[in-house]
Amino acid sequence: MLISAERQSHTRSAAEIDAQQLALLQNHLTYLQKASPYYQELFQRCNFLAAEFASLADLAQLPLTSKADLGEFNRKFLAVPEQQVVDICQTSGTTGEPVTIWQTDSDLERLARNEQIAFTAAGIVSSDRVLIGAALDRVFMAGLAYFLGLRRIGATAIRAGSGQPALVAELIRQQRPNVLVGVPSLLLMIAQQFRESGEDPAELGIEKVICIGEPVRNDDLSLSPLGETLQQSWSAQILGTYASTELATAFADCPAGCGGHLLPELVVVEIINDQGSPVAAGEAGEVVVTPLGVEGTPLLRYRTGDIARLHVEPCLCGRQTPRLGPILGRRTQMLKCRGTTLFPAAISRVLQGISAIHGHYLEVSSDFDLSDQLRVVVGCRDASLNAATIAELIAAKTRVKPEVVLVTPEEIKSKTIRPDMRKPVTFFDHRKR
């Protein structure tokens, strides 16, 4: 059943949403001051009292929390006695050392509620059969969250995981899901496996593909080459999401495809520039998130390191809530090549639009402080496509002409697919910091 808060978001005005967020944020700050050792010390150092917080605009005056803070002082973020912890998660470690996130029973209920709202916004109903292509083991949060949300909706969950693509493909054959949830590049790989075995993935009855871990839309919210290829491969509707373990909150596309809807009862979102100041509405900047209602590991103004835009105009679906656009890149992965600044994602989008390329990764190093050396390694068996042509195609779209190396798709898989990661590792940073 659709919960009342999500139903109300169709009709609430921006002022009503702000009022709700202010009340929830005041409660959150009071809880941090009472229960979190880390924020108790932080608030004391900056002479902050939760009782004096009076406006959403005041949030920008409070200190930011980085992943480095969460890693260095991890235990100080635990805000409940150990006996109240019922689940322990760790971040995937894609961009650094994994950190621990402690969850209470209330946190698991919140997680389930979050995914129920997100899946419902995506159009999932109780009659759907949903294959979860994300790990439920290895102390990852994602697969657990998706299962809990689907259970609240009443949909059938097929817990395939992501570690064995051949097993995922066999479960699609046997269990006939009509919805897939997974990392788009892996789902594309599985579609290719079906074609190589003489089967057409478009004829397997998949109606929706809900993508996690990688963006499937361009900055203008149109489908990216990866999203379009997925759509063609599965003959299905493509929906994007954005989430992380630290946030315990998801931003999911609705069928209108206008960005991931913010859930105002669960999260406050800011977009900031390099100086830490808020950007104007619609401008790109770093995504900063304050999850609301978290007990075990509550966070304040958490810097995700991801660059995106917040869209504040009403969605075509009728919801009034702001929407997070696709991730344009990671702040720490920004490249400076021959006077041009870009993110690896810009190069990935070019490569994803070339059908003969099956997988890729980027390696970056720096011999000089003001310029990065970029090497692009692509998987390709097509003899008519050479490295020089690919480099020219990249240069035409990005104004950067990198070194390009051709290898087999199998070599790409061996480098990028790791059992301890929930998505392929496609960026290797060898720069001197």
N, C-alpha and C positions, 0 to 999 in steps of 0.2 A: 504494500500500500504506500502511496506517495505521502511523505510526511508533510505536516501542515506548513512548516517553515518554507519548504521548497515551493509549495503551491502559492504561498503568499508572495514570493519573490516575483511572480508574474505581474503583480499589481502595485507593489510598494514603490513609492517615489524614491528618488535619490536622497532626499532629506530624511525620509523614514529609515532608509538603510543606514545612513550616517548616524542617526540617533541610536539605532540598535547597536551599531558597532561601538559607539562611544560607551554605552552602558556595559557591554561585554568586555571592552578593553579596560575599563576601570576595575571591574572584578578581577581581570587577569593580572593587572599590576598589583592589586592588593594581595592576591595569592602569591605572586613572586616575592613580595616583600615579607610575607609571613613564612613561606615554606622553602624557598630556593636559596641554599647557601651561596651560590655564585652571585645571584642578583641582590641578595641582602648586602654583600660586600660592595657590589657595584653601586647600588643606590646610596649607600653610606658615603662612598667616596665622592659622589657628585651631589650630595645633599638633596636627594630627591625623596619626596614623600608621596606615596600613591594617592593619598587622600586629597592632594592638591591638584591632581590631574583633571583638567576641566574641558579640554578640547582635542579633537583629532589632530589638529595642527600642532599641538604640543608634542606629539609623538616624535617629530623630527628633531626635537631637542635632546632626546635620550640617546645614550650610546648604542652603537651597533654591536651585534654579536657575530663573530666570524667562525668559520669552520675550524680555524686554528685555535680559537678560544675553546670551542667545544671539545677539541682533541686534547689540548694541554690541561684543561681543568675538568675533564669529563665527569669525575665522581661528584664534583661540586654542583653539577646540574641536576643530580637526583634529588627530587623534592618530596619524596615520601619515604617512610621506613621500608627497609628491604622486604619485610613481610608482606607489604601491599603490592609488590611487583609480581605480576602473573605471566609476563612475557618479556623476553629480552631480544631486541633487534640490533643489528649492526648495519651501518652504511656499507655500500658495495665496495668502497675504496677506489672507485674509478678515477677520482682526482686527488687521492691522497690516502693516508692511513685510515682504516675503518674506525668509526667511533660508535660507542654503545648508546642505545636509546632504550630506556626502561619504560614499560607500559603497565598500568594498573588495569583492573577489570573495567573501570570507567573509560579508560583510554581505548580499550578494545571495542566498547560500545560506540564510542565516538568514531573510531575508524570504520566500523560497519555502517554507521549512519552516513559518514562522508561518501563512501563508495555507493551506498544505496541512492543517494541524491545524484551522484555523478552518472551512474549507470542509467538511472531513470531519465535524466536529461538527455542521454544518448539514445533513448528510445527502447531500452531493454525492459521486457515484461516477463511475467512468470512462465509463459509458454516457451521462452527461448531456451536453447541448449548452447551453453557458452563454454568454449574450450579456453582454459587459462594457460597460456604459454609463458608462465613466469614461475620461478621457484617458490615452493612453500617451505623448503628446508633451508639449511645453511644460514639461519637466523636473519633471512631477508624478510622485509615487511610486505613487499608488493603482492606476492601470491596469496598471502594470508588475508590482506585487505580485500582483494578482489573476491575471494571465496566468501568472506563474511558479508560483503555487500550483496552478492548474488543470493546468499541464503536469506537475507531479509526481504529481497524481492520475491523469492520463491522460484527463481530460475534454476535450471539444471546446470550444475558445474561439472566440467570434465577437467580434472587437475592434471594436465599433461606435463607441466614444467617446461623448461627451455634447454636443458642440457643435452638432449638426444633428439635432434631433428627427425631422424628416421622413426622414432617412437611417436613423435607428434604427428607425423604424416600418417602413420598406421592408425592412430586414434581418430584422426579425421575420417579415414575410410570406414572404420568400424562403427563409431559412435555418431557420425553425421551431425556435428554441431552446425548451427546456422550463424553463430557469432564466434569470431576469433579475437582473443586479447593477447597481444604480444609485441615484441620489438619488431618494427617493420622490416629491417634488413634480414632478420631471421625468417620471418613469414614469407619474404620474397624468395629466400633460399629454398624453403619448403615447396613453394609453388614451382620453382625450377626443377626440383626433384620429381614432382609429379609429371611435369612435361617430359623429362628424360625417361620416365618409365612408361610413356605412352598415354598418360592420363591428362585430361584438361582440367586444371584446378577451377576454371570458371563454371564447370558442370557439377561441382560437388555440393552445391546448395548453400554456399556461404553468402549471407545477406549483409553483414556488417563486419568490418575489421576495425577494432579499437586499438590504436597504436600507442605504445608506451616507450619511454626512453629515448626516442628520436623524433624530431619534428617532421611532419608530413605536409606542412604548408609553407608557402612563401611569405615574405613580409606583408604582402597585400592580401593575405588570407586565402589566396588561390592554392590549389594543390600543387606541391612541389613535384619535380620529376619522380622522386621516390613515391610520393602519394599517388601520382597518376599511374605509375607502373604497377603498384599494388592494386589499384582500382581495376585496371585492365586484366591483371593476372587472375584475380578472384571474382571479377564481375560483381563487386560488392561496394557498398557505401563505406568510405574511409573517414574515420573520426580520430582526431588527435587528443592527447591528454598531456598534462604536465604534473609531475609530483616528485617528491623525494622523501626518503626515510625521515629526515629531520623534521619535515613539515607535517607529516602524518595527515596530509590534506591533498586532494586532487583537484585539478582544473580540467574539466572535460568539455569537448565540443558537444553542442547539441546538433541535430541534423541540419541546421542552417549553416554550420561550418564557419562561424564568425569569430572563433577564438574560444579559449577555455573559460567557462563561466566561473567567476569568483563566488564562493559560498560565504555570504557575509556573516552568518552565524558561527562560522568556524575559522575564519582567517581575516586578517587585515593585510593589505598589500600596498607597498610603496615602490615607486620607481625612482632611483637616485642617479646622479651623475658621478663623475670621478672624484669630486670634492665632497660627496656625501649629501648634497642638497637635492631636494625634490625637483624633478624635471617637469616641464609643462605637459598638460594632458596630451597623450598621443605620441610623445617623444620617446625614443629608445633610451634605455638606461638599465642599470642593474636592478634585478628583482630582489626586494627585501620583504620578508614575510614574518608576521607575528601570528602563529597558530593560537587559536582561542580554545579554552576549555580543556587543555591538556594538564594532567595531574603529575605523571611520573617524571617527564623531562620537558618542562615548559620552557619556551624560548621567547625572547623579545628581540624584534628587529634583526632577524637572522639574514645575513648576507648569503644569497645563494650562489653568487658569482656568475649567474646567467643574465644575458642581455635580452630584453624584450620590450614590447610596448603594452600599455594598458589602454584598452578601448572602452570609452565611457558612454558612448551613444547607445541607445536601446538596441538590442539584438533583433534580427528579423523574426525570431521565434516569439517575441513579445516580452521576454524577461528584461527587467530593468537593471540587472546587476552588471557591473563592469566585467570585461573579458580580457584574459591574458593572451596576447598574440604569440606566435611561434618563437621559440628560442633562436635568436640570431647568432649566438655564439657564447663562449665563456670568456669572461674578462681576462683570465690568466692565459688564455690561448690566443689572444690577439696577435696578429703577425704584422711586422713592418718589413716590407720587401721593396727595395728600390724606390723609396718615397711613397709607397702606397700602403695603407692600413686596411687589413681585412681579417675576417675570421675563417677558420678552416671549413666551416659549414658552407661558405660561398663556393669553395672548390668542390666540396662534396655534391652540391646541387648540380654543378656542371657534369660531373662524372656520372651521377645517377640518371642523367638524361641521355646517356650514350648506351644503347642497348647491348653493344658488344662487350661492355665492361662488366665483369662479375666480381665486385668487391674492390676495395682499395684501402690504403692507409697513407698518412702523411708523417714525415719525419722533418723536424725543424731543429736547426742548430744556429749558433751565432758566432761569427768570427769577429764582428765589430759591434759596438754598442748600438749603432743606429740602423742596422740592417740584419734581417734574418735570412738564413740559407734554407730554402725549402726544397724537399724531395718528395715527389708524389709517386707512390708505387701502386700500380693497377693490375688487376687480374684480367687477362684477355687471351683468347685463342684465335681471334680473327686476324689472319695474316695481312689483310688489307688495311688494318689500323696500326699505325706506328706511333712511336713516342713523340715525334715532332708534331704530328697532326693533333694529338691530344693536348700537347703543350700550347699549341696555337688556339685551340678551342677554349682552354682555360683562360688564356690571355685576353681573348675577345670578350669574355664575360666579366673578368676581374681586374684587368689591366696589369696582371702579374703573370709572367711566363716562367714557371718553375722547371726544374729538372724532372723529367718523367721517366720512370723505369717500368718496363713490361715484364710481368711474371705470370705463372699459371694461377688460375683461380684457387687451386689447392694450396699454393704457397700463401695466398692471402688469408685463407681460412686458418691455416696453422699459426699465422702471426696474430690474427685479430680475435679468434674465438678462443676464450679462456674459460675453463670450468668454474673459476671463482668469480666471474663477472656475469652480470645479468644481461649485458649487451656487448656487442663487438667493440674492441678497443681499436680505434682508427686514428688516434693522434698520439705521437711519440715526441715528447718535448726534451731535446738534449741541449737546450740553451743554458748558458751560464747565468746564474741569478746573482 
